[in-house]
Amino acid sequence: MLALIMGAFLPLWRDVSGDPVDPYEGDALTRMLLLLGYALVLALLLRRPAFLWRGILYGLPLWVLSLWAFLSVAWSTAPEVTFRKAAAVLLTSLYGVYLAFRFTPESFLRLLGTTLLLVLGLSFAFVYLLPNWGLMGYPHEGAWRGIFVHKNALGRFAALGVLVFLALLKTPGRKEAWVLGLLLSGVILAGARSATSLVLAFTVLFVALGLWLAWRYRKLWPVLLLFGITLGGSGGMILAANYEVLLEALGKDATLTGRVPLWLTLLPFIQERLWTGYGLGGFWLGWEGPSAYVWNLVGWNPPHAHNGYLDLCLDLGLVGLLLGLWLMIRFGLGSIRRYLVGGFSGETLFLVGLTVFLVVYNFSESNFLQANNLYWLFLVWGCMTVIKRRGLAARVAIPQ
């Protein structure tokens, strides 16, 4: 299920066979297999009604956002698309609920790590054994894509692998496979040549180092906090003054490969339906929807806003954006609480690192309310995980 949600192999097979996947409809075979998996998940949830009840009880922001998505059918520019997408998102969310209550965080980490090890290992093999499949052509000639359609997808999962394998190295048990996975992630990041993925990977490393230092020297928290604010502020000023050099080093231009003009073009469309949006999936409909005007204005055909926050505004308006931020903030605060209670461990590294990963990731891609999307699944899983055991600690541990 996790490999299918990642979009591994089947879309690539379709692409190489000359029948590429429609970015709006997705791959029919993948959809059918996932539907079977979701049916199994629903059956398991019904067998364990306590899981479902706890998910409903603990997941208020998630269900309010999902309800708003279903209500958007009433004002959507494409009601049938909106209803179908809202139902698919609900199924993905229920899968996240099941994973959160069925597995401990460490068990889920091992499951995810095993899946990533398989996916990244096959991608590495495809690059060298089947280069016609594993390497991209023009305009990204020679960049690694492995068993995915695009290099950016492979790069993002390699960046995710850095976080997952670092967290697994902090869990009990044999660690040889996780060391291999970490090395493989680094090699694939270099081969994929994805600037966004490199930023994500270095952000993960920075977060891991910060969490380790903060817990190791927790008696010096005021000093470390002041040092972190000073270092972050200085670094931000240096980057702002030299952003063009940084972008050039990452192979990007000042427009972030056309993203900035796209974002500016979308602002008037957001203002047109500021509070309600165009309905879930009701904006990006190719030449059949409002996206046609955007395509004509920017001169290329983006399938989404390349920004999760803007896409949430386009779909569900400011109401949807506020609900989505509520969900993200709840996950972030819960993760930090678990870190303060439990210290620096594989679980807390993954939770806090995943929060930062999702916040940064949504500035260049979209994962809010996305059906069959691993990052939306993570957000649902994370919110349920940080809340379900909150009662284990009566208060946050104060460093002595």
ABEGO torsion letter per residue (X at the ends): XAAAAAGBGAAAAAAAAGBBBBAAAEBAAAAAAAAAAAAAAAAAAAABAAAAAAAAAAAAAAAAAAAAAAAAAAABABAAAAAAAAAAAAAAAAAAAAAAAABBAAAAAAAAAAAAAAAAAAAAAAAAABAAAABBBOAABGBBAEABABAAAAAAAAAAAAAAAAAAAABBEBAAAAAAAAAAAAAAAAAAGBAAAAAAAAAAAAAAAAAAAAAAAAAAAAAAAAAAAAAAAAAAAAAAAAAAAAAAAAGBBAAGGGAAAAAAAAAAAAAABAAAEAEBGAABAEAABAAAAAAAAAGBBBABAGBAAAAAAAAAEAAAAAAAAAAAAAAAAAAAAAAAAAEBBAAAAAAAAAAAAAAAAAAABBABGBBGBAAAAAAAAAAAAAAAAAAABABBBBBX
